[in-house]
Amino acid sequence: MEYRFLGRSGLRVSALSFGSWVTFGDQIGEDAAYECMVEAWDAGVNFFDNAEAYAGGVSESMMAAVLKRTGWKREDMVLSTKIFWGGKGPNDTGLSRKHVIEGTNAALRRLGTDYVDLLFCHRPDLYTPIEETVWAMNLLIQQGKALYWGTSEWSAEQIREAWHVARREHLIPPSMEQPQYNMFARERVEKEYHRLYEDIGLGTTIWSPLASGFLTGKYNDGIPDDSRLALPAYAWLRERLMSDDGQAKIAKTRELAPLAAELGATLSQLAIAWCLKNPHVSTVITGASRKAQVTENMRALELLPKLTDEVMQRIDDILGNRPKAELDWRRL
């Protein structure tokens, strides 16, 4: 396993990490979750991602049960949770001081730990001043309930504002952002955030490297019965698959398949390794519902040396969506 610094911080996270979104509590039970997490751990994964919104908190409780069974040393793990959607009450959502603090305390109880290493603001809150959220996050760090805090799917402008508020008030600024990043979603990571990497030392813990399964190739011939798209809760994703944009993505995935085969890899491994190739990616969060999927995903690291400039250009030629950024990370 490769370990990368989380942005400019001194924390090292495994280049490939494991997250519980979609699977824990929705698709799999505790035994399958245990097998997946142990397989990831044995491959060198030290970062495990969660959120209060995942399966309505069940995901955090399930991860806690798995960790209790493993007996892993807490100091060897990097655990995270994300706060925004905590319930249906008027103060159970958003990033007010009340919900940030109460939501974090509830998440810690479900996770069975005194602290999380990474605490994320799961989405920007248009109704709460960023300054209020920064103060709340700083308080939780001062109380020892989180070690680093960051954002998820915030704009570059919002992240920069939070950073400047923290510096102005002598508080702890955000260290990381958790954005979607994959072959089909590139603008934010490669273009919008490009100045933040140098200016504030932003780290990234990217999610959906397989574009909700599009880049696995499993939807090339329809929807498998055991996929997430077969679940009632993911009707929105089925609609996206059947849209013109979804069909265009499937067509691109079919074009990528021969290249993956040429490299001796699966489409999933190619997609994950492609994300890892970006030096501004601190860690790629992978997910799985079966142990075999974890094993396959972890082998994406072996593909990295094969992703030469020529291969990356071939991928760009197929995708046709490379952002025109002011700074080309490939020339760093």
Kinemage of the C-alpha trace (Angstrom):
@kinemage 1
@onewidth
@group {chain A} dominant
@subgroup {mainchain}
@vectorlist {calphas} color= white
{ca met a 1} P 0.000 0.000 0.000
{ca glu a 2} L 1.085 3.546 -0.702
{ca tyr a 3} L 0.492 6.197 1.955
{ca arg a 4} L 0.007 9.831 1.047
{ca phe a 5} L -0.053 12.990 3.115
{ca leu a 6} L -3.495 14.513 3.510
{ca gly a 7} L -2.744 17.750 1.716
{ca arg a 8} L -0.289 19.856 3.684
{ca ser a 9} L -1.078 18.137 6.972
{ca gly a 10} L 1.247 15.621 8.597
{ca leu a 11} L -1.400 12.876 8.486
{ca arg a 12} L -0.792 9.942 6.154
{ca val a 13} L -3.712 8.065 4.663
{ca ser a 14} L -3.678 4.962 2.510
{ca ala a 15} L -3.889 5.863 -1.180
{ca leu a 16} L -6.854 3.513 -1.386
{ca ser a 17} L -9.398 3.732 1.394
{ca phe a 18} L -12.720 2.068 2.171
{ca gly a 19} L -16.129 3.709 2.557
{ca ser a 20} L -19.517 2.425 3.667
{ca trp a 21} L -21.820 4.555 1.501
{ca val a 22} L -24.608 2.583 -0.240
{ca thr a 23} L -23.468 -0.799 1.073
{ca phe a 24} L -23.497 -0.840 4.899
{ca gly a 25} L -27.062 -1.190 6.123
{ca asp a 26} L -28.502 -0.908 2.608
{ca gln a 27} L -26.974 -3.772 0.622
{ca ile a 28} L -25.013 -5.839 3.126
{ca gly a 29} L -25.110 -6.931 6.749
{ca glu a 30} L -22.450 -7.057 9.431
{ca asp a 31} L -20.776 -10.299 8.354
{ca ala a 32} L -20.226 -9.118 4.773
{ca ala a 33} L -19.081 -5.736 6.076
{ca tyr a 34} L -16.581 -7.504 8.320
{ca glu a 35} L -15.155 -9.525 5.426
{ca cys a 36} L -14.800 -6.403 3.256
{ca met a 37} L -13.135 -4.308 5.939
{ca val a 38} L -10.718 -7.068 6.950
{ca glu a 39} L -9.745 -7.593 3.300
{ca ala a 40} L -9.118 -3.847 2.950
{ca trp a 41} L -7.144 -3.738 6.203
{ca asp a 42} L -4.997 -6.690 5.176
{ca ala a 43} L -4.205 -4.818 1.946
{ca gly a 44} L -2.901 -1.864 3.994
{ca val a 45} L -5.965 0.381 4.109
{ca asn a 46} L -5.951 2.595 7.195
{ca phe a 47} L -8.720 5.101 6.302
{ca phe a 48} L -12.385 4.121 6.718
{ca asp a 49} L -15.042 6.630 5.720
{ca asn a 50} L -18.587 7.034 7.035
{ca ala a 51} L -21.348 9.622 7.551
{ca glu a 52} L -24.316 10.237 9.802
{ca ala a 53} L -26.573 10.133 6.729
{ca tyr a 54} L -25.491 6.679 5.549
{ca ala a 55} L -28.410 4.296 6.143
{ca gly a 56} L -29.745 6.748 8.731
{ca gly a 57} L -26.857 6.102 11.115
{ca val a 58} L -26.960 2.306 10.757
{ca ser a 59} L -23.760 2.420 8.704
{ca glu a 60} L -21.824 3.958 11.587
{ca ser a 61} L -23.209 1.415 14.061
{ca met a 62} L -22.339 -1.445 11.722
{ca met a 63} L -18.790 -0.178 11.288
{ca ala a 64} L -18.465 0.076 15.064
{ca ala a 65} L -19.561 -3.561 15.426
{ca val a 66} L -17.006 -4.638 12.819
{ca leu a 67} L -14.206 -2.702 14.522
{ca lys a 68} L -15.111 -4.283 17.835
{ca arg a 69} L -14.789 -7.746 16.268
{ca thr a 70} L -11.427 -6.972 14.691
{ca gly a 71} L -9.705 -5.607 17.773
{ca trp a 72} L -7.601 -3.283 15.637
{ca lys a 73} L -5.621 -0.634 17.471
{ca arg a 74} L -7.479 2.673 17.300
{ca glu a 75} L -4.292 4.661 16.725
{ca asp a 76} L -3.580 2.656 13.580
{ca met a 77} L -6.871 3.711 11.979
{ca val a 78} L -8.068 6.916 10.366
{ca leu a 79} L -11.835 7.146 10.864
{ca ser a 80} L -14.138 9.783 9.477
{ca thr a 81} L -17.736 10.854 9.564
{ca lys a 82} L -19.676 13.602 7.860
{ca ile a 83} L -22.292 15.910 9.336
{ca phe a 84} L -25.262 17.514 7.595
{ca trp a 85} L -28.259 15.161 7.337
{ca gly a 86} L -28.996 13.885 10.844
{ca gly a 87} L -32.756 13.549 10.966
{ca lys a 88} L -36.121 15.159 10.284
{ca gly a 89} L -36.231 17.730 13.078
{ca pro a 90} L -35.775 21.447 12.301
{ca asn a 91} L -32.287 21.416 13.834
{ca asp a 92} L -31.270 17.939 12.731
{ca thr a 93} L -29.854 19.058 9.401
{ca gly a 94} L -27.367 21.631 8.221
{ca leu a 95} L -24.218 23.090 9.728
{ca ser a 96} L -25.483 25.209 12.589
{ca arg a 97} L -23.398 25.137 15.740
{ca lys a 98} L -26.180 23.108 17.357
{ca his a 99} L -26.314 20.383 14.738
{ca val a 100} L -22.574 20.210 14.104
{ca ile a 101} L -21.929 19.586 17.810
{ca glu a 102} L -24.945 17.395 18.559
{ca gly a 103} L -24.625 15.482 15.286
{ca thr a 104} L -20.960 14.766 15.936
{ca asn a 105} L -21.651 13.581 19.480
{ca ala a 106} L -24.347 11.228 18.173
{ca ala a 107} L -22.047 9.929 15.441
{ca leu a 108} L -19.295 9.221 17.970
{ca arg a 109} L -21.738 7.213 20.080
{ca arg a 110} L -22.754 5.150 17.054
{ca leu a 111} L -19.139 4.626 15.996
{ca gly a 112} L -18.163 3.630 19.527
{ca thr a 113} L -15.155 5.931 19.607
{ca asp a 114} L -14.101 9.030 21.515
{ca tyr a 115} L -12.990 10.852 18.389
{ca val a 116} L -12.850 10.746 14.618
{ca asp a 117} L -9.674 11.629 12.799
{ca leu a 118} L -11.506 13.446 9.998
{ca leu a 119} L -14.764 15.362 10.394
{ca phe a 120} L -16.451 16.650 7.252
{ca cys a 121} L -19.185 19.183 6.562
{ca his a 122} L -21.120 16.893 4.225
{ca arg a 123} L -22.487 19.716 2.068
{ca pro a 124} L -22.436 23.523 2.179
{ca asp a 125} L -25.237 25.057 4.264
{ca leu a 126} L -26.751 28.072 2.520
{ca tyr a 127} L -28.637 29.088 5.685
{ca thr a 128} L -25.788 29.041 8.209
{ca pro a 129} L -22.937 31.564 8.120
{ca ile a 130} L -19.657 29.855 7.319
{ca glu a 131} L -18.129 31.623 10.310
{ca glu a 132} L -20.556 29.837 12.651
{ca thr a 133} L -19.593 26.459 11.190
{ca val a 134} L -15.867 27.204 11.417
{ca trp a 135} L -16.187 28.070 15.115
{ca ala a 136} L -18.167 24.868 15.776
{ca met a 137} L -15.599 22.708 14.002
{ca asn a 138} L -12.769 24.395 15.875
{ca leu a 139} L -14.537 23.722 19.180
{ca leu a 140} L -14.877 20.012 18.419
{ca ile a 141} L -11.182 19.789 17.604
{ca gln a 142} L -10.290 21.638 20.804
{ca gln a 143} L -12.464 19.165 22.720
{ca gly a 144} L -10.563 16.267 21.152
{ca lys a 145} L -13.592 14.885 19.315
{ca ala a 146} L -11.975 15.385 15.895
{ca leu a 147} L -8.382 15.818 14.783
{ca tyr a 148} L -8.905 17.463 11.373
{ca trp a 149} L -11.943 18.980 9.717
{ca gly a 150} L -12.902 19.561 6.136
{ca thr a 151} L -15.695 19.863 3.632
{ca ser a 152} L -17.496 17.797 1.021
{ca glu a 153} L -18.743 19.190 -2.278
{ca trp a 154} L -18.088 22.799 -1.278
{ca ser a 155} L -17.176 25.306 -3.939
{ca ala a 156} L -13.637 26.659 -4.052
{ca glu a 157} L -15.001 30.039 -2.987
{ca gln a 158} L -16.706 28.557 0.088
{ca ile a 159} L -13.608 26.600 1.094
{ca arg a 160} L -11.438 29.678 0.730
{ca glu a 161} L -13.872 31.744 2.823
{ca ala a 162} L -13.804 29.136 5.602
{ca trp a 163} L -10.019 29.095 5.494
{ca his a 164} L -9.782 32.896 5.714
{ca val a 165} L -12.307 33.055 8.584
{ca ala a 166} L -10.223 30.515 10.495
{ca arg a 167} L -6.984 32.409 9.885
{ca arg a 168} L -8.561 35.736 10.817
{ca glu a 169} L -9.960 34.365 14.093
{ca his a 170} L -6.856 32.243 14.873
{ca leu a 171} L -8.849 29.039 14.523
{ca ile a 172} L -8.028 25.708 12.864
{ca pro a 173} L -8.762 25.888 9.119
{ca pro a 174} L -10.166 23.082 6.948
{ca ser a 175} L -7.560 20.556 5.834
{ca met a 176} L -9.399 18.494 3.235
{ca glu a 177} L -12.296 18.290 0.815
{ca gln a 178} L -14.247 15.189 -0.227
{ca pro a 179} L -15.399 15.749 -3.813
{ca gln a 180} L -16.686 13.381 -6.441
{ca tyr a 181} L -13.900 12.610 -8.902
{ca asn a 182} L -13.801 10.127 -11.724
{ca met a 183} L -13.294 9.961 -15.490
{ca phe a 184} L -16.707 11.540 -16.022
{ca ala a 185} L -16.530 14.185 -13.249
{ca arg a 186} L -13.309 16.183 -13.535
{ca glu a 187} L -13.998 19.920 -13.485
{ca arg a 188} L -14.026 20.492 -9.735
{ca val a 189} L -10.872 18.578 -8.805
{ca glu a 190} L -8.806 19.400 -11.871
{ca lys a 191} L -9.903 22.981 -12.479
{ca glu a 192} L -12.001 24.663 -9.782
{ca tyr a 193} L -9.778 23.601 -6.870
{ca his a 194} L -6.431 23.848 -8.626
{ca arg a 195} L -5.279 27.010 -6.811
{ca leu a 196} L -6.318 25.658 -3.407
{ca tyr a 197} L -3.760 22.859 -3.468
{ca glu a 198} L -0.884 25.321 -3.362
{ca asp a 199} L -2.556 28.272 -1.626
{ca ile a 200} L -3.983 26.454 1.414
{ca gly a 201} L -2.558 22.933 1.078
{ca leu a 202} L -5.918 21.294 0.423
{ca gly a 203} L -6.056 17.497 0.634
{ca thr a 204} L -8.736 15.445 -1.133
{ca thr a 205} L -10.484 12.202 -0.182
{ca ile a 206} L -12.317 11.584 -3.424
{ca trp a 207} L -15.509 9.529 -3.735
{ca ser a 208} L -17.262 7.662 -6.570
{ca pro a 209} L -14.130 6.766 -8.579
{ca leu a 210} L -16.283 4.286 -10.514
{ca ala a 211} L -18.973 6.886 -11.313
{ca ser a 212} L -21.732 5.039 -9.415
{ca gly a 213} L -20.754 1.826 -11.149
{ca phe a 214} L -20.769 3.137 -14.729
{ca leu a 215} L -17.000 2.608 -15.011
{ca thr a 216} L -17.156 -1.033 -13.910
{ca gly a 217} L -18.824 -1.946 -17.191
{ca lys a 218} L -21.558 -3.858 -15.366
{ca tyr a 219} L -24.283 -1.662 -16.870
{ca asn a 220} L -23.070 -2.051 -20.438
{ca asp a 221} L -25.711 -4.709 -21.117
{ca gly a 222} L -28.464 -3.680 -18.714
{ca ile a 223} L -29.013 -3.583 -14.944
{ca pro a 224} L -27.889 -6.659 -12.945
{ca asp a 225} L -30.348 -7.835 -10.290
{ca asp a 226} L -27.739 -7.538 -7.511
{ca ser a 227} L -26.614 -3.979 -8.326
{ca arg a 228} L -27.528 -0.831 -6.453
{ca leu a 229} L -29.642 0.302 -9.403
{ca ala a 230} L -31.985 -2.587 -8.635
{ca leu a 231} L -32.738 -1.055 -5.214
{ca pro a 232} L -35.912 1.077 -4.921
{ca ala a 233} L -33.962 3.865 -3.199
{ca tyr a 234} L -31.809 4.284 -6.307
{ca ala a 235} L -34.536 4.872 -8.856
{ca trp a 236} L -32.915 8.257 -9.503
{ca leu a 237} L -29.738 6.482 -10.583
{ca arg a 238} L -31.676 4.160 -12.878
{ca glu a 239} L -33.191 7.203 -14.546
{ca arg a 240} L -29.722 8.690 -14.966
{ca leu a 241} L -28.526 5.459 -16.553
{ca met a 242} L -31.332 5.517 -19.095
{ca ser a 243} L -30.806 9.185 -19.962
{ca asp a 244} L -28.881 10.336 -23.015
{ca asp a 245} L -25.969 11.310 -20.756
{ca gly a 246} L -25.984 7.894 -19.113
{ca gln a 247} L -25.973 6.097 -22.414
{ca ala a 248} L -23.096 8.298 -23.595
{ca lys a 249} L -21.105 7.267 -20.518
{ca ile a 250} L -21.786 3.614 -21.221
{ca ala a 251} L -20.531 4.112 -24.774
{ca lys a 252} L -17.293 5.658 -23.440
{ca thr a 253} L -16.934 2.782 -20.977
{ca arg a 254} L -17.178 0.299 -23.838
{ca glu a 255} L -14.373 2.175 -25.615
{ca leu a 256} L -12.193 1.986 -22.503
{ca ala a 257} L -12.604 -1.774 -22.130
{ca pro a 258} L -10.017 -2.803 -24.787
{ca leu a 259} L -7.448 -0.442 -23.252
{ca ala a 260} L -8.003 -1.941 -19.792
{ca ala a 261} L -7.592 -5.433 -21.269
{ca glu a 262} L -4.402 -4.353 -23.032
{ca leu a 263} L -3.000 -3.261 -19.670
{ca gly a 264} L -4.005 -6.529 -18.050
{ca ala a 265} L -6.558 -4.832 -15.820
{ca thr a 266} L -10.284 -4.633 -15.262
{ca leu a 267} L -12.243 -1.491 -16.058
{ca ser a 268} L -12.657 -0.854 -12.334
{ca gln a 269} L -8.920 -1.048 -11.745
{ca leu a 270} L -8.245 1.290 -14.644
{ca ala a 271} L -10.761 3.843 -13.342
{ca ile a 272} L -9.342 3.762 -9.800
{ca ala a 273} L -5.722 3.916 -10.939
{ca trp a 274} L -6.590 6.861 -13.198
{ca cys a 275} L -7.808 8.778 -10.135
{ca leu a 276} L -4.680 7.846 -8.178
{ca lys a 277} L -2.523 9.222 -10.971
{ca asn a 278} L -3.554 12.757 -10.015
{ca pro a 279} L -1.042 13.963 -7.369
{ca his a 280} L -3.715 16.165 -5.767
{ca val a 281} L -5.720 13.085 -4.776
{ca ser a 282} L -4.762 12.130 -1.227
{ca thr a 283} L -6.880 8.978 -1.181
{ca val a 284} L -9.471 7.248 -3.335
{ca ile a 285} L -12.459 5.997 -1.340
{ca thr a 286} L -13.555 2.613 -2.639
{ca gly a 287} L -16.668 0.684 -1.729
{ca ala a 288} L -17.698 -2.943 -2.033
{ca ser a 289} L -20.464 -5.349 -1.171
{ca arg a 290} L -18.272 -8.449 -1.483
{ca lys a 291} L -14.754 -9.380 -0.413
{ca ala a 292} L -13.794 -10.176 -4.006
{ca gln a 293} L -14.583 -6.606 -5.040
{ca val a 294} L -12.212 -5.279 -2.381
{ca thr a 295} L -9.472 -7.582 -3.620
{ca glu a 296} L -9.984 -6.375 -7.192
{ca asn a 297} L -10.027 -2.704 -6.201
{ca met a 298} L -6.840 -2.960 -4.146
{ca arg a 299} L -4.947 -4.311 -7.146
{ca ala a 300} L -5.484 -0.986 -8.922
{ca leu a 301} L -2.246 0.167 -7.283
{ca glu a 302} L -0.346 -2.336 -9.407
{ca leu a 303} L -1.584 -0.579 -12.529
{ca leu a 304} L -0.131 2.840 -11.704
{ca pro a 305} L 3.323 2.270 -13.320
{ca lys a 306} L 1.569 1.327 -16.569
{ca leu a 307} L -0.307 4.632 -16.798
{ca thr a 308} L 2.308 6.402 -18.872
{ca asp a 309} L 1.775 9.768 -20.511
{ca glu a 310} L 0.879 7.935 -23.706
{ca val a 311} L -1.760 5.810 -21.970
{ca met a 312} L -3.209 8.831 -20.168
{ca gln a 313} L -3.465 10.647 -23.496
{ca arg a 314} L -5.280 7.694 -25.021
{ca ile a 315} L -7.749 7.816 -22.156
{ca asp a 316} L -8.245 11.552 -22.663
{ca asp a 317} L -8.835 10.980 -26.355
{ca ile a 318} L -11.598 8.501 -25.531
{ca leu a 319} L -13.198 10.631 -22.832
{ca gly a 320} L -12.941 13.954 -24.655
{ca asn a 321} L -13.666 15.896 -21.469
{ca arg a 322} L -10.322 17.124 -20.162
{ca pro a 323} L -10.852 20.485 -18.412
{ca lys a 324} L -8.937 23.462 -19.712
{ca ala a 325} L -7.287 24.356 -16.428
{ca glu a 326} L -4.825 27.168 -15.879
{ca leu a 327} L -2.480 24.659 -14.233
{ca asp a 328} L -1.893 21.249 -15.766
{ca trp a 329} L -1.172 18.869 -12.876
{ca arg a 330} L 0.558 16.458 -15.244
{ca arg a 331} L 3.352 18.964 -15.726
{ca leu a 332} L 4.103 19.308 -12.027
